[in-house]
Amino acid sequence: MRAAQAGAAVARARFGGETRRFAHAGVDFTTDADLEAERAIRSVLAAHRPLDAILGEEFGASGASARRWLVDPVCGTLNFAAGVPLFAVNVALEIDGVVAAAAVADPIARRVTWTDGERAWQRPDPGVDGADPDTHIEPSPSSTLVTVNLESDYPAAIGTRLLIDEEFRSRFSPRCFSTTLALSWVADGRQAAYVTGGDLRGSVHWAAGIALCRAAGAVVTNLAGGALHTGEHGLLAAADAETHAQLLAALESATRHGR
């Protein structure tokens, strides 16, 4: 958690100011704030777990260990660079290929959603006046809000098809959102579900958010309702079994009508 907080402090301090951009493939880019945030995260990890391996979005892999930290220093760089306050800092601990703990920091809201692998919690930043201690969180379907990631590389464009599917729109209120900050909102009950395509295995972008949803008690599967990272790719994280079943039906309908 301290590592995520360190990255969030950098992102918050840099937000709204000038940043240097460095181009990646296509329209993707990173900024010097991303680099600075990852350095801050790595510094905390090196101080407390010097023998652990790290896989970071900006600086790649370092070290060799069964314990590996997955780091996305600014998840939602486009939002961050545009001055849109919707981005996150993701840190997850993977042990022998299985995520054992994770934290997603919201730098602007100044809170961290985290899990020890058993349950999920939220903690305000230490600097927030009157901050409550850790609060246990759990999912809720009541908002009917469902985030559909349109930036995924799922070849069937399932996100676009889902948004125009009448059955889906009759039951849910769709939102389009890129950063996995939205997964923490499924975990804490503010959103009913999250849908994305793509192969998410071992991804620094997704590991922390998926771990939060699982620990909070959300139903987490691939887009066919099977085990995550098997067979059909993609992610469906839903607040409860009923919401999950409704979304599976909507996904099937959207896929069928899109053929």
N, C-alpha and C positions, 0 to 999 in steps of 0.2 A: 504494500500500500504506500509506503514512503516513496518508493520509486515512481509510482503513478502521480503522487502529489508533487514530486519534484518536477516532473515533466509538465504537469498542469500549471505550476507556478510560472514556468518559462512561457508557456503558451498564453497565459492570461496577461503577463507583462508585455508581451509582444503584440497582442491582439489590437488591431486598429492602427498600428504604426506601419512604417515602411518596411517592406521585406524584399529581399533579393530572390528571384525565381530561377530555378535550374530545370531545364526541360528534361522530361522523360520521353517515352514513346507516345506518339499521337498528341493528344491535347493534355496529357498528364504532366504534372510538374511537381517539384518540391520547393521548399523555401528555406532560407537560412534559419528561420524559426524552428522548422522541423528538425534540422540538424542540431540546433542548440538544445532543443527539448530532449532529443535522444541522448545527447552527451550527458545531460543532467541525470537521466534515468540510468544510464550505464554507470555513472559515477557512484550512485547509491548502491547499485547491485554489486559493483566491484568492491565497495567498502564492506558490505555485509556478507556477500557470497562470492568471494574472489575465485573460487574453483569452478563455479557454474559456467555453463555455456550460455551464449546469448545469440539470438537471431533477431536483428533489427531491420525495420523497413528501410532505413537510410544507410546504415553502415554494414549491413549484411551479417554474416556469421563469424563468431569468434569463440574460441575454446572448444573443448571436447569433454562432454560429461553426460551422464544419464539425466541430470537436471539441466533443463534448458529454458531460458526466459524468452518469451515471444513479445516483441516490443513494436508497437505502432505509435510513434510519438505524437502525431497529429492525425487522427482519423477524421477526414473531412477537410483536407488541405484547401480544396477549392473554396469551400465556405469560409474558412479561416482567412484566406488571402483576399476574399471579396468583402470582408467585414461582416459576414453573416455569423451570428454567435451560436452556431450549431456544429460543434466538433467535439472530439473526445480524445483522451489519452488512454491507450490500452496496454496493459501489462499482464501476461499470463505465465504461470510456471508449469512447465511440462516435465513430467518424470517418467522416463521410459516410454515416451510417446503419448502419455495420457495427461491431460490438463488437471492439475491437482489444486490449483488456487489461481485467482484472477482478480483484477481490479480494473474498473473503467471510471476514469475521472472526468467530470464535467467542469472544465475550468471556469466557465462563466457563472454557472449556478453554484460553484464552489462546494461540490460534494463528490464523494467517491462511493460507487456501488461496488461491493466486493464479496468474494466468497472464499471460504476455507476448504471448499470441496464438499461440504456437508449442507450448509445453509447459506442464504444470501442476506446481505445487510447493506445499509447506507450510513455513511458518516459525513457530517459537514466538515469543511476545512477547519483546522484549529483556530484560524483567525476570524471565523464568523461569530459575531456577538450572540450570546445566549444559545450557542449551538447545543443541541441535544446529543447524547451519546449515541452509539450505534443503534439503529432501528432495524428490526427484522422486517424483511419485505416479502411479498408474495404476489403472484400474478392475479389479474382480474379481467374478465371479458367485458365489463360493463361499459367501457367507452366506445366499443365497436370500432375503434381506430385500428387500421391495419396498414403498416408500412410496406410498400412494394418497391424493391430496389430495381430501378430501371438501368443501372449501370453494370449489372452483372453480365458475364459472358455466356450465359445460358443460350444455346444456339436456337432454341425454339421461340425466343422472345416471349416467354410465358408471362413476364410482368406486364407487357403491353396488352396481351390478350386478356389477362385477368382484369385489367382496368376497364375494358369495354364489355365485359361479360355481365349480362343483366342479373343473373343469379347472385353473383358476387356483390354487385352494387346495391341489390335489394336488402342485403343483410349487413353489410359493413360500410364503413366510411374510409375510403382509401386515402393514403397519403404517399407522396413520393419523396424519398429521403435517401441520401447516399451513405452517411456515416453510421457506423454501428452503435452510436449513442442510442439509437432507437431500440436496440436489443435490451439495453438497461431499462428502458421504459416498459418493455414487456415484462421484465423481471419484477419491476416494482408496481405493476398494475395500471400504469398510465395508458398503455396501449394494449390492445387485445391480441395482436399477432404481428409477425414479421415474415416476409416472404422474399426470397432471393434465389436466383439460379446460380450456376457455376460450381466448380470443384473447389471446396473450401478447406481441404485437408492441409494441415500444417500451416495455415495462413495466420500471419501476425494480425491481420485485420479482424478476423472472426473469432479466434480462440477465446478471448476474454468474454465477449458477449454471449457466446454459446454456453460457456461455463456458468455464467450468472443465471441464465434462463433455466438451465438444468437444476442448479442448486436451489433456485426459488420455487421449483415445482412445475414449471411450464412443460408442455408436451413438445419435444424437440425431435424432429425426424427429417428425412429427405423429402423431396416433393412428391414421392409416391407413397409416403407414409411408412417407409421402411427405416432401418437403422441409418443414422447419419453417416455419410462418407462411404456408403455401400450402394451398389446398383445405380439407381437414379441419383444424380447429383442434386445440388441445391439444398436449401434450408427452409423448413417451415417450423417456426417457433410460435406456439399458441398458448394462450392463458389456461385453457382447460380442454378436456377431451371433446366436449361438444363443439367448441369453436374450431378445434383441429379437424373434426369430422366435416364440419360445414365448409371449411376452406379446402379440404381434399376434394370434396364434391365440386366446388367451384373451379379448382384447378383442372379436374378431369373435364368439366364442361368447357372451360376455356380452351383446353388443348384439343378437344374433339371438334369444336366449332372453328378452330383455327386451321384445321387441316384442309 
